[in-house]
Amino acid sequence: MTEYEFNNEENEQFKILATNLLYTAIGLGVIGLSMLIRYFASGDLANVIPLFTAIVNFGIAGTVYLPVVHLNNIIQTEGNDIKELMAALRKWSYFWTFTVVVLGINVIILIMYLLKAV
């Protein structure tokens, strides 16, 4: 049984997506690095907001980058397009899992902040 092979137009869409994900991951990594440098350069290690921001940016950057290899494999290889697409989707689901965790942490921080303000 032969697998579906994406055509050139579809491959171009995967290339655009992979490129955008790569640039997004690099941008988030740079922001994370700058926040990490800011955290240590400030001397105020008790203020963990820049550290938390750096960790979140690194985490999002990593999870955004995960499907890029598989998306590029769709373009560069033949006979495994559906397998590569499914692998990319599995990796991309890590992004949403990480996002839910970060959202939960933010909600907890918000509640603690609101309770402290009362």
Number of C-alpha atoms within 10 A of each C-alpha: 3 6 11 12 16 17 9 10 9 13 18 13 13 21 19 13 16 20 16 15 19 20 15 16 23 17 15 21 21 16 17 24 18 14 20 18 14 15 21 12 10 11 9 10 12 8 11 11 12 19 20 15 18 24 17 18 21 21 20 22 24 18 22 25 23 22 27 23 14 21 25 19 19 24 20 11 11 12 13 15 21 14 15 20 18 14 17 21 15 13 18 17 16 17 20 14 12 15 16 12 12 15 12 12 12 12 12 12 12 12 12 11 11 10 9 8 7 5
